[in-house]
Amino acid sequence: MLNDATDAEAICEAVTRPTMRFVAIKSEDQQAVLMMHRARQLLIRQRTMIVNALRAHIAELGIVSRQGIAGANQLIELVECEDDESIPVVARTALKPLVRQLRTVQQEVDHLQDAIHGWHKQSDLSKRVETTPGIGPITASALAATVTNPEVFKSGRQLAAWIGLVPRQNSSGGKIRLERITKQGDPYLRCLLVLGAHAVLRFSRQGKPASTRWAASLLERKPYMVCAVAPANKMARIVWAIMMHGSKFEVQRA
């Protein structure tokens, strides 16, 4: 009881402080969109598990396929082909349920993705966030539903730090030491932004906007994964500016 009273007193003291920041309450619509994102993420993990199991079982028979969607489709065709004698009948009986489950999971993922795209088209904020290079409907809708009130953050750097895209500082004696990114905040948003940064880096050398050319010049000096985090950090800052000013991203030519 004494600890509870002490905690309550500390909470009341913290609330009265002018520098205290509060968590913005999400609307039911935003919570529903995030539910679709979480469900889609869970189904994608299950799809990956099934594909890995299918690839491992068939590899026991000496059949190795390439990774990715093309390799998974090749394995599905191999299991469903009754005339192919490379897979024994008993093994085919064990693999067919995995193929059926994989198709079912993929249909559910597509259904949720269509629903997310539908919500994105109805949200003005999500469509404005999508104008940022490297951000598509999935990332834009996740950001619009997660970042309820951008005014909580004083700058775009604070939003990037909240997502965990800034280096951890270990400074002492006036010497600044920057380590790896903090990886704090929402790991789902961080993953989406880093994946979007990979797309920016992939086409940076052919891109004409100044933002993509900046990524290309960064690749000449830094390792690839460091270059992937830097555009993700920049994307988070751009998103904060778009949310705060109610504008869209304007492409600047190099």
C-alpha positions in Angstrom: 0.0 0.0 0.0 2.9 2.3 0.8 4.4 1.8 -2.7 1.0 2.5 -4.3 0.6 5.7 -2.5 4.2 6.8 -3.4 3.6 5.9 -7.1 0.3 7.9 -7.1 2.1 10.9 -5.6 4.8 10.7 -8.2 2.3 10.5 -11.0 0.4 13.5 -9.7 3.7 15.4 -9.5 4.7 14.5 -13.0 1.4 15.5 -14.5 1.7 19.0 -13.0 5.1 19.6 -14.7 4.9 21.8 -17.8 7.5 19.8 -19.7 5.6 16.5 -19.3 4.6 15.0 -22.7 1.4 12.9 -22.9 0.5 10.0 -25.2 -2.1 11.1 -27.8 -5.2 8.9 -27.8 -5.9 7.1 -31.0 -9.3 7.1 -32.6 -11.2 3.9 -33.2 -10.6 4.2 -36.9 -6.8 4.5 -36.4 -6.9 1.5 -34.0 -8.9 -0.5 -36.6 -6.3 0.3 -39.3 -3.4 -0.8 -37.0 -5.3 -4.0 -36.3 -5.3 -4.7 -40.0 -1.6 -4.0 -40.2 -0.8 -6.3 -37.2 -3.0 -9.1 -38.7 -1.3 -8.7 -42.0 2.1 -8.8 -40.4 1.2 -12.0 -38.5 -0.1 -13.7 -41.6 3.1 -12.8 -43.5 5.2 -14.4 -40.7 3.0 -17.5 -41.0 3.5 -17.5 -44.8 7.2 -17.3 -44.4 7.2 -20.2 -41.9 5.2 -22.4 -44.4 7.5 -21.5 -47.3 10.6 -22.3 -45.2 9.1 -25.6 -44.1 8.2 -26.5 -47.7 11.6 -25.6 -49.0 13.3 -27.6 -46.2 11.2 -30.7 -46.7 11.8 -30.8 -50.4 15.5 -30.1 -49.9 15.6 -33.5 -48.1 14.8 -35.1 -51.4 17.7 -33.3 -53.1 15.6 -30.6 -54.8 16.8 -27.1 -54.0 14.9 -24.1 -55.2 15.9 -20.4 -55.3 14.6 -18.0 -52.6 11.8 -15.5 -53.1 8.3 -15.7 -54.6 9.6 -17.4 -57.8 11.2 -20.2 -55.8 8.0 -20.7 -53.7 5.9 -20.9 -56.9 8.3 -23.4 -58.3 7.9 -25.6 -55.3 4.1 -25.4 -55.3 4.0 -26.4 -59.0 6.3 -29.3 -58.2 4.1 -30.6 -55.3 0.9 -30.2 -57.3 2.3 -32.0 -60.4 1.1 -35.6 -60.0 3.2 -36.8 -63.0 6.5 -35.6 -61.4 8.2 -38.7 -59.9 10.9 -36.7 -58.1 8.7 -36.5 -55.1 7.4 -39.8 -53.6 3.7 -40.3 -53.2 3.9 -40.4 -49.4 5.9 -37.2 -49.3 3.5 -35.5 -51.7 0.7 -36.4 -49.2 2.5 -34.6 -46.5 3.3 -31.6 -48.6 -0.1 -30.9 -50.1 -1.6 -29.6 -46.8 1.2 -27.1 -46.6 0.5 -25.9 -50.1 -3.2 -25.5 -49.4 -2.5 -23.6 -46.2 0.0 -21.4 -48.1 -2.6 -20.5 -50.7 -5.2 -19.7 -47.9 -2.7 -17.5 -46.0 -1.8 -15.6 -49.2 -5.5 -15.0 -50.0 -6.0 -13.5 -46.5 -2.9 -11.3 -46.9 -4.2 -10.0 -50.2 -7.6 -9.3 -48.7 -6.1 -7.3 -45.8 -3.8 -5.5 -48.2 -6.7 -4.4 -50.3 -8.6 -3.2 -47.2 -5.5 -1.1 -46.1 -5.3 0.4 -49.6 -9.0 1.3 -49.5 -8.5 3.1 -46.2 -5.4 4.8 -47.6 -7.4 6.2 -50.5 -10.0 7.7 -48.1 -7.4 9.4 -45.8 -6.1 12.7 -46.9 -3.2 12.5 -44.5 -2.1 9.1 -45.7 -2.2 10.2 -49.3 0.0 13.2 -48.5 2.5 11.1 -46.6 2.7 8.8 -49.6 4.2 11.6 -51.7 7.5 11.1 -49.8 10.0 9.1 -51.8 10.3 5.5 -50.6 6.8 5.5 -48.9 3.9 3.5 -50.3 0.3 3.0 -49.2 1.2 0.5 -46.5 3.8 2.6 -44.9 1.8 5.8 -45.3 -1.3 4.3 -43.7 0.7 2.9 -40.8 2.3 6.3 -40.1 -1.0 8.1 -40.4 -2.6 5.7 -37.9 0.3 5.6 -35.5 1.4 9.2 -35.3 -1.8 10.6 -33.8 -0.6 14.1 -33.0 2.7 15.3 -34.7 2.7 18.4 -32.4 3.9 16.1 -29.6 7.3 16.2 -31.4 9.2 19.5 -31.5 11.1 18.5 -34.7 11.4 15.8 -37.3 14.5 14.5 -35.5 12.4 13.8 -32.4 10.0 11.7 -34.5 13.0 9.8 -36.0 14.3 9.3 -32.5 10.9 8.1 -31.3 11.0 5.5 -34.1 14.5 4.5 -33.2 16.3 5.7 -36.3 19.0 7.9 -34.6 22.4 6.8 -33.3 22.8 6.1 -29.6 25.1 8.6 -28.0 27.8 7.5 -25.5 29.5 10.9 -25.0 31.8 11.8 -22.1 34.3 14.5 -21.4 33.2 16.6 -24.3 33.9 13.8 -26.8 31.0 12.7 -28.8 30.7 9.0 -29.6 27.9 7.8 -31.9 27.0 4.1 -31.8 24.3 2.0 -33.6 20.7 3.2 -33.8 18.7 3.0 -30.7 15.9 0.8 -32.2 13.4 2.3 -29.8 9.8 3.0 -30.5 7.7 1.1 -33.0 9.7 -1.7 -34.7 7.0 -2.1 -37.4 7.3 1.5 -38.5 11.1 1.3 -38.4 11.0 -1.8 -40.5 8.7 -0.2 -43.1 10.8 2.9 -43.4 14.1 1.0 -43.7 12.5 -1.2 -46.5 11.4 2.0 -48.2 14.9 3.3 -47.9 16.2 0.1 -49.7 13.9 1.0 -52.6 15.3 4.5 -52.7 18.9 3.2 -52.7 18.1 0.7 -55.4 17.0 3.4 -57.9 19.1 6.3 -56.5 21.6 6.3 -59.3 18.9 6.7 -62.0 16.8 9.1 -60.0 16.7 12.8 -60.9 15.3 14.3 -57.6 17.9 15.8 -55.3 16.8 13.4 -52.4 17.6 10.3 -54.4 20.9 11.7 -55.7 21.9 12.4 -52.1 21.3 8.7 -51.3 23.5 7.8 -54.3 26.4 10.0 -53.2 26.0 8.5 -49.7 26.6 5.0 -51.1 30.0 6.1 -52.4 31.2 6.8 -48.8 29.3 4.6 -46.4 28.4 0.9 -46.0 25.1 -0.2 -47.6 23.1 -0.8 -44.3 24.3 2.6 -42.9 23.1 4.2 -46.1 19.7 2.4 -45.7 19.2 3.9 -42.2 20.1 7.4 -43.3 17.3 7.8 -45.9 14.9 6.2 -43.5 15.7 8.8 -40.9 15.3 11.5 -43.5 11.9 10.1 -44.6 10.7 10.2 -41.0 11.7 13.9 -40.8 9.9 14.7 -44.1 6.8 12.9 -42.8 6.8 15.1 -39.7 7.0 18.2 -41.8 4.1 17.0 -44.0 1.9 16.3 -41.0 2.7 19.6 -39.3 2.3 21.9 -42.3 -0.5 20.0 -44.1 1.5 20.0 -47.3 2.9 17.4 -49.8 6.4 16.5 -50.7 7.7 18.6 -53.5 10.3 17.1 -55.7 13.5 19.2 -56.1 15.5 18.5 -59.2 19.2 18.1 -58.7 
